[in-house]
Amino acid sequence: MRRIEAAFLLALAAPVLMGQREPVLVPEVSQSRIEVRQGFTGANLLLYGAIIDPDGPGTGTDHDIVVVLKGPTEPVRIREKERIAGIWMNAGSTDFRSAPSFFAVASSRPVEEIVDPLTAAIYELGTDFIQFSPTGEIDPEEQTRFTRGLVEMRRRGGLYKQDPDGVRISEGVLYQARITLPSNVTTGQYTAETFAIAGGRVLASATADIEVVKVGLEGQVVAASQRWSLLYGLGAIVLSVGMGWLAGRLFSRI
């Protein structure tokens, strides 16, 4: 909050700044670290900040703000099902080398009213413009079909979302947006990127990092599995075999 107060004072003094003609963004987040414990039901993030205009506040420049929150990328395989003889069966699949585990966009108004499709695609300003990386060669129409399927699947799961009225701007200087992380969110490093846009052009951007980590017993198990992966794997096998043997012995006595 102190950074925002300082930014507001700087915005008032901006007319005396020389050489800086583009606006500057000073972003903040309500939580830079989110702890996932047993029974985690999600988290509400407040992403806010200040727009520092070199000509000073109230100069007539109307900025739009778009906030994009991305989770860590991960490889994904998408399968397409087809009904054959009354039975749903896997008809095809494609692999994506990297896809954001979480993707949310909030904007001061609909993105299509702020920028053209090319600019939106360059900066990924919407779920329709996520840049996936398919593995191998794939027909463009087929890639589009699988991409739309992945986006729709994750949208239903609350992992991909877009709010065209999710950013509030006060006095042309301060902005804020609220984005909810669901309970099934992936742990790792998240990046919140904020864009200041005017006249269909991106004038400034800034990022803020958010860390989502598992804590408690579950977090310790995850950390152990990553630190001692070989021993963890062997232990899991031994435990599985032991449980199977014990179950067999118990049922043989019934």
ZAMARGU-4260 file (C-alpha; in steps of 0.2 Angstrom, whole numbers, plus 5000, padded with zeros to 4 digits):
<rodrens>
0) 5000/5000/5000 | 5014/5012/5003 | 5020/5009/4986 | 5003/5015/4979 | 5003/5030/4991
5) 5020/5035/4984 | 5015/5032/4966 | 5000/5043/4969 | 5011/5057/4975 | 5022/5054/4960
10) 5008/5055/4949 | 5003/5073/4956 | 5021/5078/4953 | 5022/5070/4936 | 5021/5086/4925
15) 5038/5091/4931 | 5046/5075/4925 | 5056/5077/4909 | 5059/5064/4896 | 5046/5051/4901
20) 5031/5053/4890 | 5022/5036/4892 | 5013/5031/4908 | 5020/5020/4921 | 5011/5007/4930
25) 5014/5002/4949 | 5006/4986/4952 | 5002/4977/4969 | 4993/4962/4975 | 4984/4958/4991
30) 4994/4942/4994 | 5011/4938/4986 | 5010/4920/4994 | 4995/4909/4995 | 4996/4894/5006
35) 4986/4878/5001 | 4981/4868/5017 | 4970/4853/5019 | 4952/4859/5016 | 4958/4874/5005
40) 4943/4881/4997 | 4951/4894/4986 | 4957/4912/4987 | 4952/4929/4982 | 4965/4940/4975
45) 4965/4959/4974 | 4976/4966/4961 | 4978/4985/4962 | 4989/4999/4957 | 4992/5016/4950
50) 4994/5024/4933 | 5007/5037/4933 | 5004/5049/4918 | 5019/5060/4914 | 5006/5074/4909
55) 4998/5073/4927 | 4981/5066/4932 | 4966/5073/4924 | 4974/5077/4907 | 4961/5069/4897
60) 4969/5053/4892 | 4958/5039/4896 | 4967/5023/4899 | 4960/5006/4899 | 4967/4993/4911
65) 4969/4974/4907 | 4975/4962/4920 | 4981/4944/4915 | 4985/4932/4929 | 4994/4916/4923
70) 4998/4900/4932 | 5013/4889/4929 | 5013/4880/4912 | 5012/4861/4911 | 5011/4848/4897
75) 4993/4843/4893 | 4986/4829/4882 | 4968/4832/4875 | 4958/4817/4870 | 4943/4818/4858
80) 4929/4806/4861 | 4917/4799/4847 | 4902/4788/4849 | 4904/4772/4840 | 4890/4759/4840
85) 4882/4768/4855 | 4899/4768/4865 | 4910/4783/4868 | 4927/4779/4863 | 4944/4789/4861
90) 4944/4795/4843 | 4960/4805/4843 | 4972/4815/4854 | 4985/4829/4853 | 4998/4834/4865
95) 5002/4852/4870 | 5020/4855/4876 | 5015/4870/4888 | 4998/4876/4893 | 4995/4888/4908
100) 4987/4878/4922 | 4977/4894/4927 | 4973/4909/4916 | 4962/4924/4921 | 4959/4940/4912
105) 4950/4956/4920 | 4948/4972/4910 | 4940/4989/4912 | 4928/4985/4897 | 4927/4971/4884
110) 4944/4968/4876 | 4937/4968/4859 | 4933/4987/4862 | 4950/4991/4868 | 4962/4983/4855
115) 4962/4974/4839 | 4963/4955/4838 | 4981/4956/4833 | 4986/4966/4848 | 4976/4955/4859
120) 4984/4939/4852 | 5002/4947/4855 | 4999/4950/4873 | 4987/4936/4876 | 4973/4947/4882
125) 4959/4934/4883 | 4956/4916/4884 | 4954/4915/4865 | 4971/4921/4863 | 4981/4909/4874
130) 4997/4904/4865 | 4998/4885/4867 | 5012/4875/4860 | 5007/4858/4852 | 5020/4845/4850
135) 5024/4839/4832 | 5014/4844/4816 | 4996/4846/4817 | 4982/4851/4805 | 4977/4870/4809
140) 4959/4865/4809 | 4962/4851/4821 | 4973/4861/4832 | 4959/4874/4833 | 4947/4861/4838
145) 4958/4854/4852 | 4963/4871/4858 | 4945/4876/4860 | 4941/4860/4869 | 4955/4863/4881
150) 4949/4880/4885 | 4931/4875/4887 | 4936/4861/4898 | 4946/4872/4910 | 4933/4886/4909
155) 4921/4874/4916 | 4933/4869/4930 | 4935/4887/4935 | 4954/4887/4929 | 4951/4899/4914
160) 4940/4914/4915 | 4938/4931/4908 | 4928/4946/4916 | 4925/4961/4904 | 4920/4972/4918
165) 4932/4966/4931 | 4943/4982/4933 | 4938/4998/4941 | 4948/5014/4938 | 4946/5028/4950
170) 4950/5046/4945 | 4960/5040/4930 | 4974/5035/4942 | 4970/5020/4954 | 4964/5004/4948
175) 4959/4987/4956 | 4953/4970/4950 | 4948/4955/4959 | 4952/4937/4953 | 4947/4921/4962
180) 4958/4906/4963 | 4948/4889/4964 | 4952/4875/4976 | 4959/4864/4962 | 4972/4877/4958
185) 4990/4871/4954 | 5004/4876/4965 | 5019/4886/4959 | 5024/4903/4953 | 5010/4914/4946
190) 5012/4930/4936 | 5000/4945/4936 | 5003/4956/4921 | 4995/4973/4920 | 4993/4983/4904
195) 4988/5001/4902 | 4980/5004/4885 | 4974/5020/4876 | 4969/5022/4858 | 4971/5004/4854
200) 4989/5004/4859 | 4998/4996/4874 | 5007/5010/4882 | 5014/5002/4898 | 5015/4985/4907
205) 5021/4979/4923 | 5021/4962/4932 | 5019/4956/4950 | 5023/4938/4956 | 5012/4927/4967
210) 5018/4911/4975 | 5005/4897/4978 | 5013/4883/4989 | 5006/4868/4999 | 5009/4868/5017
215) 5006/4856/5032 | 5007/4837/5030 | 5002/4837/5012 | 5016/4850/5008 | 5029/4840/5017
220) 5024/4824/5007 | 5025/4834/4991 | 5042/4841/4996 | 5049/4824/5000 | 5043/4817/4984
225) 5052/4830/4975 | 5068/4830/4985 | 5070/4811/4987 | 5060/4805/4971 | 5069/4788/4970
230) 5066/4784/4988 | 5048/4790/4988 | 5045/4779/4972 | 5052/4764/4981 | 5043/4767/4997
235) 5026/4769/4987 | 5029/4752/4979 | 5034/4744/4995 | 5018/4751/5003 | 5007/4746/4989
240) 5014/4728/4989 | 5013/4727/5008 | 4995/4733/5008 | 4990/4721/4995 | 4998/4706/5004
245) 4989/4712/5020 | 4973/4713/5012 | 4975/4695/5004 | 4979/4688/5021 | 4964/4696/5029
250) 4952/4690/5015 | 4959/4673/5016 | 4953/4671/5034 | 4936/4676/5030
</rodrens>
